Amino acid sequence: MTPQPTVGEIVAITTIDSDPLLLVSSATDDHARGVLLADLPTGPLRRLQASDPDTATRRQLAQTLSRADDRMTFTVPHTDYALVERDSSRPHPFPRGDN
């Protein structure tokens, strides 16, 4: 069973072929809710990419995005995602993009 994510963690939605990444903004016993990383504006995405896993920056971004009315959020059952950060051996922040 996949462990329940916390606010600010990133999960991959495993029921979609491309395994899109979801920034978790809230979680219950049954599902995780969040915003797709591909849908984030450039500024917040760069802050997220520059932060280390499980930092206050990630949690703050997730909480801010959960309050944004114009962002589409997705609710995913616990059976349909896999944690990316806890299962990852990435020792450093994500590489920065040019956009």
MARBA-3410 file (N, C-alpha, C, O; in Angstrom, 1 decimal):
99
0.8,-1.2,0.0,0.0,0.0,0.0,0.9,1.2,0.0,1.9,1.3,0.7 ~ 0.5,2.2,-0.8,1.3,3.5,-0.9,1.0,4.3,0.4,-0.1,4.5,0.8 ~ 2.1,4.8,1.0,1.9,5.7,2.2,1.2,6.9,1.8,1.3,7.4,0.7 ~ 0.4,7.5,2.8,-0.3,8.7,2.5,0.6,9.9,2.4,1.5,10.0,3.3 ~ 0.5,10.7,1.4,1.4,11.8,1.2,1.0,12.9,2.2,-0.1,13.0,2.8
2.0,13.9,2.4,1.7,15.0,3.2,1.7,16.2,2.3,2.1,16.2,1.1 ~ 1.2,17.4,2.7,1.1,18.6,2.0,2.5,19.0,1.5,3.5,19.0,2.3 ~ 2.7,19.2,0.2,4.0,19.6,-0.3,4.7,18.5,-1.0,5.7,18.7,-1.7 ~ 4.3,17.2,-0.8,5.0,16.1,-1.4,4.5,16.0,-2.9,3.4,16.6,-3.2 ~ 5.2,15.3,-3.7,4.9,15.1,-5.1,4.6,13.7,-5.3,5.3,12.8,-4.9
3.5,13.4,-6.0,3.1,12.0,-6.4,2.9,11.9,-7.9,2.6,12.9,-8.5 ~ 3.1,10.7,-8.4,2.9,10.5,-9.8,1.6,9.7,-9.9,1.3,8.7,-9.2 ~ 0.7,10.2,-10.8,-0.6,9.5,-11.0,-0.4,8.3,-11.9,-0.1,8.5,-13.1 ~ -0.5,7.2,-11.3,-0.1,5.9,-12.0,-1.2,5.4,-13.0,-0.9,4.4,-13.7 ~ -2.4,5.9,-13.0,-3.4,5.4,-13.8,-3.5,6.1,-15.2,-4.3,5.8,-16.0
-2.5,7.0,-15.4,-2.4,7.8,-16.7,-1.1,7.4,-17.2,-0.1,7.4,-16.5 ~ -1.0,7.1,-18.5,0.2,6.6,-19.2,1.4,7.4,-18.9,2.5,6.9,-18.7 ~ 1.3,8.7,-18.9,2.5,9.6,-18.7,2.9,9.8,-17.3,3.9,10.5,-17.0 ~ 2.2,9.2,-16.3,2.5,9.4,-14.9,2.7,10.9,-14.5,3.8,11.2,-14.0 ~ 1.7,11.7,-14.8,1.9,13.2,-14.5,2.1,13.4,-13.0,1.6,12.6,-12.2
2.9,14.4,-12.7,3.3,14.7,-11.3,2.3,15.7,-10.7,1.9,16.6,-11.3 ~ 1.9,15.4,-9.4,0.9,16.2,-8.7,1.5,16.7,-7.4,2.0,15.9,-6.6 ~ 1.4,18.0,-7.2,1.9,18.6,-6.0,0.7,18.5,-5.0,-0.3,19.1,-5.3 ~ 0.9,17.8,-3.9,-0.2,17.6,-3.0,-0.5,18.8,-2.2,0.4,19.4,-1.5 ~ -1.8,19.3,-2.2,-2.2,20.4,-1.4,-3.0,20.0,-0.2,-3.2,20.8,0.7
-3.6,18.8,-0.2,-4.3,18.2,0.9,-4.4,16.7,0.7,-4.3,16.2,-0.4 ~ -4.6,16.0,1.8,-4.7,14.6,1.8,-5.7,14.1,2.9,-5.7,14.7,4.0 ~ -6.5,13.1,2.6,-7.3,12.4,3.5,-7.0,11.0,3.6,-6.0,10.5,3.0 ~ -7.8,10.2,4.3,-7.5,8.8,4.4,-7.8,8.1,3.1,-7.2,7.0,2.8 ~ -8.6,8.7,2.2,-9.0,8.0,0.9,-8.3,8.6,-0.3,-8.2,7.9,-1.3
-7.9,9.8,-0.3,-7.4,10.4,-1.5,-6.4,11.6,-1.2,-6.3,12.1,-0.1 ~ -5.7,12.0,-2.3,-4.8,13.1,-2.3,-5.3,14.1,-3.3,-5.9,13.7,-4.3 ~ -5.2,15.4,-3.0,-5.7,16.4,-3.9,-4.6,17.4,-4.1,-3.8,17.7,-3.2 ~ -4.4,17.9,-5.4,-3.3,18.8,-5.6,-3.4,19.4,-7.0,-4.4,19.2,-7.7 ~ -2.3,20.0,-7.4,-2.2,20.7,-8.7,-1.1,20.0,-9.5,-0.1,19.7,-9.0
-1.4,19.7,-10.8,-0.4,19.1,-11.7,0.8,20.1,-11.8,0.6,21.3,-12.0 ~ 2.0,19.6,-11.8,3.2,20.4,-11.9,3.2,21.1,-13.3,3.7,22.2,-13.4 ~ 2.7,20.4,-14.3,2.7,21.0,-15.6,1.8,22.2,-15.7,2.0,23.1,-16.6 ~ 0.8,22.4,-14.8,-0.1,23.5,-14.8,0.4,24.7,-13.9,-0.3,25.7,-13.9 ~ 1.5,24.5,-13.3,2.0,25.6,-12.4,2.6,26.8,-13.3,3.2,26.5,-14.3
2.4,28.0,-12.9,3.1,29.1,-13.5,4.6,29.0,-13.3,5.0,28.3,-12.4 ~ 5.3,29.7,-14.2,6.8,29.6,-14.2,7.4,29.9,-12.9,8.3,29.2,-12.4 ~ 7.0,31.0,-12.2,7.6,31.5,-11.0,7.5,30.4,-9.9,8.5,30.0,-9.3 ~ 6.3,30.0,-9.5,6.2,29.0,-8.5,6.9,27.7,-8.8,7.4,27.0,-8.0 ~ 6.8,27.3,-10.1,7.5,26.1,-10.5,9.0,26.2,-10.3,9.6,25.2,-9.8
9.6,27.3,-10.6,11.0,27.5,-10.4,11.4,27.4,-8.9,12.4,26.8,-8.5 ~ 10.5,28.0,-8.0,10.8,28.0,-6.6,10.7,26.5,-6.1,11.5,26.1,-5.3 ~ 9.7,25.8,-6.6,9.5,24.4,-6.2,10.7,23.6,-6.7,11.2,22.8,-5.9 ~ 11.2,23.8,-7.9,12.3,23.0,-8.4,13.6,23.3,-7.7,14.5,22.5,-7.5 ~ 13.7,24.5,-7.2,15.0,24.9,-6.5,15.0,24.5,-5.0,16.0,24.5,-4.4
13.8,24.1,-4.5,13.8,23.7,-3.1,14.1,22.2,-2.9,13.9,21.4,-3.8 ~ 14.6,21.8,-1.7,14.9,20.4,-1.4,13.6,19.7,-1.1,12.7,20.4,-0.7 ~ 13.5,18.4,-1.2,12.3,17.7,-0.8,12.0,17.9,0.7,12.9,18.1,1.5 ~ 10.7,17.9,1.0,10.2,18.1,2.3,10.6,19.4,3.0,10.9,19.3,4.2 ~ 10.7,20.4,2.3,11.0,21.7,2.9,9.8,22.6,3.1,8.7,22.3,2.6
10.0,23.6,3.9,8.9,24.5,4.2,8.4,25.2,2.9,7.3,25.5,2.7 ~ 9.4,25.4,1.9,9.0,26.0,0.6,8.0,25.2,-0.1,7.0,25.7,-0.6 ~ 8.2,23.9,-0.2,7.2,23.0,-0.9,5.9,23.0,-0.2,4.8,23.2,-0.9 ~ 5.9,23.0,1.1,4.6,23.0,1.9,3.9,24.3,1.7,2.7,24.4,1.5 ~ 4.7,25.4,1.7,4.1,26.8,1.5,3.5,26.9,0.1,2.4,27.5,-0.1
4.2,26.4,-0.9,3.7,26.5,-2.3,2.4,25.7,-2.4,1.4,26.1,-3.0 ~ 2.4,24.5,-1.8,1.2,23.6,-1.9,0.0,24.3,-1.2,-1.1,24.3,-1.8 ~ 0.2,24.9,-0.1,-0.9,25.6,0.6,-1.4,26.8,-0.2,-2.6,27.0,-0.2 ~ -0.5,27.6,-0.7,-0.8,28.7,-1.5,-1.6,28.3,-2.8,-2.7,28.9,-3.1 ~ -1.2,27.3,-3.4,-1.9,26.8,-4.6,-3.3,26.2,-4.3,-4.2,26.3,-5.1
-3.4,25.6,-3.1,-4.7,25.1,-2.7,-5.7,26.2,-2.5,-6.9,25.9,-2.6 ~ -5.3,27.4,-2.2,-6.2,28.5,-2.0,-6.5,29.2,-3.3,-7.4,30.1,-3.3 ~ -5.8,29.0,-4.3,-6.0,29.7,-5.6,-7.2,29.2,-6.3,-7.3,28.0,-6.7 ~ -8.2,30.0,-6.5,-9.5,29.6,-7.1,-9.3,29.3,-8.6,-10.1,28.5,-9.2 ~ -8.3,29.9,-9.3,-8.3,29.7,-10.8,-7.4,28.5,-11.2,-7.3,28.3,-12.4
-6.9,27.7,-10.2,-6.1,26.5,-10.5,-7.1,25.3,-10.5,-7.9,25.2,-9.6 ~ -6.9,24.5,-11.5,-7.7,23.2,-11.5,-7.0,22.2,-10.6,-5.8,21.9,-10.8 ~ -7.7,21.7,-9.6,-7.2,20.7,-8.7,-7.7,19.3,-9.1,-8.7,19.2,-9.7 ~ -6.9,18.3,-8.8,-7.2,16.9,-9.1,-7.3,16.1,-7.8,-6.4,16.3,-6.9 ~ -8.3,15.3,-7.7,-8.4,14.4,-6.5,-8.1,13.0,-7.0,-8.7,12.5,-8.0
-7.2,12.3,-6.4,-6.7,11.0,-6.8,-6.8,10.0,-5.6,-6.3,10.3,-4.6 ~ -7.5,8.9,-5.8,-7.5,7.9,-4.8,-6.1,7.3,-4.5,-5.3,7.3,-5.3 ~ -5.9,6.9,-3.2,-4.6,6.4,-2.8,-4.1,5.2,-3.7,-2.9,5.0,-3.7 ~ -5.0,4.5,-4.3,-4.7,3.4,-5.1,-4.1,3.8,-6.5,-3.6,2.9,-7.2 ~ -4.3,5.1,-6.8,-3.9,5.5,-8.2,-2.7,6.4,-8.3,-2.5,7.1,-9.3
-1.9,6.4,-7.3,-0.6,7.2,-7.4,0.5,6.5,-6.6,0.3,5.6,-5.9 ~ 1.7,7.0,-6.9,2.9,6.6,-6.2,3.7,7.8,-5.8,3.9,8.7,-6.5 ~ 4.2,7.7,-4.6,5.0,8.9,-4.1,6.3,8.9,-4.9,7.0,7.9,-5.2 ~ 6.7,10.2,-5.2,7.9,10.4,-6.0,9.0,10.7,-5.1,10.1,10.1,-5.2 ~ 8.8,11.6,-4.1,9.9,12.1,-3.3,10.4,11.0,-2.3,11.7,10.8,-2.2
9.6,10.3,-1.6,10.0,9.3,-0.6,10.7,8.1,-1.3,11.6,7.5,-0.8 ~ 10.2,7.8,-2.5,10.8,6.6,-3.3,12.0,7.0,-4.1,12.7,6.1,-4.7 ~ 12.3,8.3,-4.1,13.4,8.7,-5.0,14.7,8.7,-4.2,14.7,8.9,-3.0 ~ 15.8,8.5,-4.9,17.1,8.6,-4.3,17.8,9.9,-4.8,19.0,10.1,-4.6 ~ 17.0,10.9,-5.3,17.5,12.1,-5.8,18.2,12.9,-4.6,17.5,13.3,-3.6
19.5,13.1,-4.6,20.2,13.8,-3.5,20.1,15.3,-3.5,20.4,16.0,-2.6 ~ 19.7,15.9,-4.7,19.7,17.3,-4.9,18.4,17.8,-5.4,17.6,17.0,-5.8 ~ 18.2,19.1,-5.5,17.0,19.7,-6.1,16.8,19.3,-7.5,17.8,18.9,-8.1 ~ 15.6,19.3,-8.0,15.4,19.1,-9.4,16.2,20.0,-10.3,16.4,21.1,-9.9 ~ 16.7,19.5,-11.5,17.4,20.4,-12.4,16.5,21.6,-12.8,15.3,21.4,-13.0
17.1,22.7,-13.0,16.4,23.9,-13.4,16.1,23.9,-15.0,17.0,23.5,-15.7 ~ 15.0,24.3,-15.4,14.7,24.4,-16.8,15.0,25.8,-17.3,15.3,26.7,-16.5 ~ 15.0,26.0,-18.6,15.4,27.2,-19.2,14.1,28.1,-19.4,14.3,29.3,-19.7 ~ 12.9,27.6,-19.2,11.7,28.5,-19.4,11.3,29.1,-18.2,10.3,29.9,-18.2
END
